Amino acid sequence: MKLIMFDMDGTLIDTEALITEHMTSTFAGAGLEPPTPAEARRVIGLSLPVAIARLLGDSEVSLQAEKLADDYRKHYRASLVSAEGREGLFPGARDALDILAAWPDVILGIATGKGLHGVHRLTKLHGIAGHFTTLQTPDHNPSKPHPGMIDRAMRETGAEKLETVMIGDTTFDIEMGKAAGVKAIGVTWGYHEPEELAAAGADLLIDSYADLPAAIKQLLES
């Protein structure tokens, strides 16, 4: 059994504009200096309290970070009515998922900093919920780059390390994959730079979803 794990924000779905917008609203609403879009972009992929703690300059999640995370979630939920078209799949993502889902003995999964409710909402919105067998989120795992999401997905599916690949756009994704002992593919259209992904240990980098099936075959057959 082969397990292919996908990050969401920045890998499958382009949510940068919404995330940075709501970070600005959250910090400003609390009377704090908002992070710049570049600063907010750097923490996309972490679980929300950890991301906000980093933006606050804290090494640990504080009560303030937890409160701001709750405020952020309220901003995000309130915006969903007007967010139509602002959470789109990256070009080629749907075709790649269709191809991979048709491979024999392959299971697809998600490992994301997004909450489980958001994962269900977005996979249903884009008609891809049926593609994924295992969904790993901060609701029941530590934040990336801890390997817990990958470890749990392998336990759930019975996949071995040598048969598992993590696909993501940030160093958090690559570091998580490496910590779990699996192969990792970095995508260059997301929120961290390609050279950062390579330095974090990505086994391969790809520039489009059209390159993904061949990259996965290369890693699993090596």
C-alpha positions in Angstrom: 0.0 0.0 0.0 1.4 3.4 -1.0 0.4 6.5 0.9 0.5 10.0 -0.7 0.0 12.8 1.8 -0.9 16.4 0.7 -0.6 19.7 2.5 -3.6 22.0 1.8 -2.8 25.8 2.1 -0.3 26.7 -0.6 -0.1 23.2 -2.0 -3.7 22.2 -3.0 -5.5 25.4 -2.3 -4.5 29.0 -2.7 -5.6 30.7 0.5 -2.8 33.2 1.0 -4.9 36.3 0.4 -7.6 35.3 2.8 -5.2 34.2 5.5 -3.1 37.3 5.4 -6.2 39.5 5.4 -7.7 37.8 8.5 -4.3 37.9 10.3 -4.4 41.7 9.7 -7.9 42.0 11.0 -7.2 39.8 14.0 -4.2 41.7 15.2 -5.6 45.1 14.5 -8.8 44.2 16.3 -6.7 43.4 19.4 -4.9 46.7 19.2 -1.7 45.1 18.0 0.6 45.9 15.1 -0.6 43.6 12.3 2.0 41.3 10.6 3.0 42.2 7.1 1.6 39.9 4.4 5.2 38.5 4.0 5.3 37.8 7.7 1.9 36.1 7.7 2.9 34.1 4.6 5.9 32.7 6.5 3.7 30.9 9.1 1.1 29.5 6.8 1.0 25.7 7.4 1.5 25.8 11.1 -1.4 25.1 13.4 -3.2 28.4 14.1 -2.1 29.0 17.7 1.5 28.2 16.9 1.5 30.5 13.8 0.1 33.4 15.8 2.6 32.7 18.6 5.4 33.0 16.1 4.0 36.3 14.8 3.9 37.6 18.4 7.5 36.6 18.8 6.7 33.9 21.3 8.5 30.5 21.4 5.5 28.9 23.1 1.7 29.2 22.6 0.4 31.7 25.2 -3.0 32.6 26.4 -2.8 35.7 24.2 -2.0 33.5 21.1 -5.0 31.2 21.9 -7.3 34.2 22.3 -6.1 35.7 19.0 -6.6 32.3 17.3 -10.2 32.2 18.5 -10.6 35.8 17.1 -9.1 34.7 13.8 -11.5 31.8 13.4 -14.4 34.2 14.0 -13.1 36.5 11.3 -12.6 33.6 8.9 -16.1 32.1 9.5 -17.7 35.4 9.1 -16.0 35.9 5.7 -17.0 32.7 4.1 -20.2 34.1 2.6 -18.1 36.6 0.6 -15.1 34.3 0.1 -16.4 32.5 -2.9 -13.7 32.1 -5.5 -10.9 33.0 -3.1 -10.1 29.5 -2.0 -9.4 28.0 -5.4 -7.5 24.8 -6.2 -4.1 25.4 -7.8 -3.9 24.7 -11.6 -3.7 21.0 -12.3 -4.5 19.9 -8.8 -7.8 18.2 -9.6 -6.3 16.3 -12.6 -3.3 15.1 -10.6 -5.6 13.9 -7.8 -7.8 12.0 -10.3 -4.7 10.3 -11.8 -3.3 9.3 -8.4 -6.6 8.1 -7.1 -6.8 5.7 -10.1 -3.5 4.1 -9.3 -3.8 0.6 -7.8 -2.8 0.2 -4.1 -2.6 4.0 -3.6 -4.2 5.9 -0.7 -4.3 9.7 -0.6 -4.4 11.7 2.6 -4.1 15.2 3.9 -1.8 16.6 6.5 -2.5 20.3 7.2 -2.4 23.0 9.7 -6.0 23.8 8.9 -8.7 22.5 11.3 -10.8 19.5 10.4 -13.9 21.5 9.9 -12.2 23.6 7.3 -10.7 20.5 5.6 -14.2 18.9 5.3 -15.6 22.2 4.0 -13.0 22.8 1.3 -12.7 19.2 0.1 -16.5 19.1 -0.2 -16.6 22.5 -1.9 -14.1 21.4 -4.6 -15.6 17.9 -5.0 -12.5 16.1 -3.9 -13.5 14.7 -0.5 -13.8 11.2 -1.9 -10.2 11.2 -3.0 -8.8 11.2 0.6 -8.8 8.3 3.0 -6.9 9.8 5.9 -7.3 13.4 7.2 -4.7 14.6 9.6 -5.1 18.0 11.3 -4.1 19.9 14.5 -7.4 18.7 16.0 -5.8 15.4 16.9 -2.0 15.9 16.2 0.8 18.2 17.1 1.6 21.1 14.8 4.0 20.7 11.9 6.9 20.1 11.7 6.3 17.4 14.4 5.9 14.0 12.5 2.7 13.1 14.3 0.4 13.7 11.3 2.4 11.4 9.1 2.9 8.8 11.8 -0.8 8.7 12.5 -1.7 8.4 8.8 0.7 5.5 8.4 -0.8 3.7 11.4 -4.4 4.3 10.0 -3.6 3.0 6.5 -1.0 0.4 7.2 1.5 2.1 4.9 5.3 1.7 5.6 7.8 4.6 5.6 9.3 3.5 2.3 5.9 3.6 0.7 4.9 7.1 1.9 5.4 10.5 0.3 4.6 13.9 1.7 3.9 16.8 -0.7 4.0 20.4 0.5 5.0 24.0 -0.2 6.7 24.9 3.1 9.7 23.9 5.1 7.3 22.8 7.8 5.9 20.1 5.4 9.3 18.9 4.3 10.7 18.8 7.9 7.6 16.9 9.0 8.1 14.3 6.3 11.8 14.0 7.0 11.1 13.6 10.8 8.7 10.8 10.0 11.3 9.1 7.8 9.4 9.4 4.5 10.1 10.9 1.1 9.1 14.5 0.6 8.3 16.5 -2.6 8.4 20.3 -2.5 6.1 22.3 -4.7 7.4 25.6 -6.0 4.1 27.5 -6.4 3.5 27.9 -2.7 4.5 30.1 0.2 8.2 29.2 0.9 11.0 29.6 -1.6 12.4 26.5 -3.6 15.8 26.9 -2.1 14.4 26.7 1.4 12.5 23.5 0.5 15.7 22.0 -0.8 17.6 23.0 2.3 14.9 21.4 4.5 15.6 18.1 2.8 13.1 17.8 -0.1 13.9 14.8 -2.2 12.5 16.4 -5.3 11.0 19.8 -6.3 8.3 20.2 -8.9 7.1 23.3 -10.7 3.6 22.1 -11.7 1.1 19.4 -10.9 1.7 17.9 -14.4 5.1 16.8 -13.0 3.7 15.2 -9.8 2.8 11.6 -10.9 6.3 11.0 -12.4 8.0 12.5 -9.4 6.1 10.2 -7.1 6.9 7.1 -9.2 10.6 8.1 -9.2 10.7 8.3 -5.4 8.7 5.1 -4.7 10.6 3.1 -7.2 14.1 4.3 -6.1 
